[in-house]
Amino acid sequence: MAALVFFSIGASASEQFVDLSASTNLETAQEVLQEVIEEEGLIPGQPNHLSEMMERTGPAFNKTKPVFRKAIVIPFCSSRHSWMLTEEDPRQLTLCPFSIGLYVLPTAPDTVHITYRTPGNDSTAQRSAELLLKKIATTTQLRLQSKRSAD
């Protein structure tokens, strides 16, 4: 007989996510993010158009006020980090693929948020994965800021 074990992780929701922002549009941010992912030798997956799905399904849940003006999630995988994470703990397979979300709120149409879920900070593999995600997100933010100042 299989046993189900439930446990609580001590981190709050705000500690589980990193959120950066830049003054730009979503299309430019997506382009830059995909370039940065590729420069790391990784292949971005097909974007998940979250805002479109929520707009389509909202009426089924009596939701008429949009959470996002636009939102996408871009998945990508690092086989190096996947190996590190899963050798350490096979359950960490749920961290792969990594993903970074880009979203624009209805109240701030000129600001794109760059967000990711942290893989944790309890082990060498988690810290390494966190550094990769942080590098990709901050490089994206910096490039978007420099594009803005160059315009």
N, C-alpha and C positions, 0 to 999 in steps of 0.2 A: 504494500500500500504506500503510495507516494504521500509525502507530507508537504504541506504548503507552509512556508515560513515567511512571515511578514516582518519587516523591520523599518525603522525610521532613520532617515539620513538627517544628520544634525544641521545641515546647511539650510538657510532660508532661501526663498525663491530669488531674492536679489543677489545672493552669493552664487547662484547657479548660472547666471547669465551675465555676459559682458555686453554693453551697449555703447557704441561710439556713434558719432554723427558727423555729417558734412553737408554743407550747402551745395546742393546739386539736384539733378533729377535721377529718377530710378534707372533709366536706360543707361546713362553715363556710368552710374555706380556699378551696374551689372557688368558692363563692358570692362571696367577697370578691375573689378573683383575677379572675373574670369581670367584676365591677363595675369594677375598676381598669382592665382592658383597655378596656372600653367608655368609661370616662371619658377615655381617650386618643383617642377617636374611632375606635377600631378594633373589629372584630367578631370575637369569639372563635368558633373552629370547634367542631365536635363533639368532646367529650373522647374520648380514646383510653383505654379502661379496661385499662391494661397488666397490672395484677395479675390481673384476671379471665382475660385471654388466657394468662398464664403458668400460672395454676392449671389451666386447661383443657388446655394442651399439655404441661405438666410430665411426666406419665406417659410420653409418647412418647420422652422423653429420660432416663428413669429419675431424674427430679428429684422428690423428695418434700418437701424442706425449702423452704418459701417464702422468697423474697428479701424480699418486701414483705407487710405486713399488708393494705395497700391502696395503689394507685398509679394515677395518671391523668396524661395529658399533654394540655395544652390548646394547640392551634395558633392562631395569629392572624397577620394580615398587615398590614404598613404599606406602602401603595403608594409613599409618599415614600421610605422606606428601600429598598424593592425597586429603585426607579429609581436611587437613589444607588449602591447596591451593584453593580447589573448594568451601569450605564454605566461604572463604574470597571473592572470585570472581569466579563464575561458568565458566567464559571464560578461566580460568587458566587450564581447563581440557586439553588444548592443550600442556601443559607441561608434561603430563603423557603419555606414560612412559618416564622416564628419559633415557638418553643414553650417553654412553661414547664411543668415537671413538678411534681407534688405527690405526696409519698409518705410512708407511715408504715411504720416498721420493726417487725417482730414483737417486738423487745426494748424498744421505746419507744412504746407504743400511744397516748400522749397528746401526742406531738410530731409535727407535720407539717413535712416538709422542703419547701422551695421551691427548685427548682433550674433552671438553664438553662445551655445551652452557649454560650460566648462566640463571637461572630462574628470575633474577632480584634481587634487593636489596631494594625495596621500602616498604616491609612489613615484618612482623614477619614470616609469612609462607614462603615467598620467601627467606628470610635470612636462615631459617632453612633448606630448600631444598638445597640452595647453600652450606651450611656447610656439608651436607651429600655428595653431589657430590665432594666437595673439599677433604673431608676425604677419600673417595674411590680412587680418582685419585692420591692424594699425597701418600697414603699408598701403592698403586700399584707402583708408581715411587720409593719410598724408598726400597721396597722389591726387585725390579729389580736391583737397585743400589747395595744392599747388596749381592744379588746373584752373581752379576758381580765381586765384590771384593773378594767373597769367592772362585771363580773359579781360 
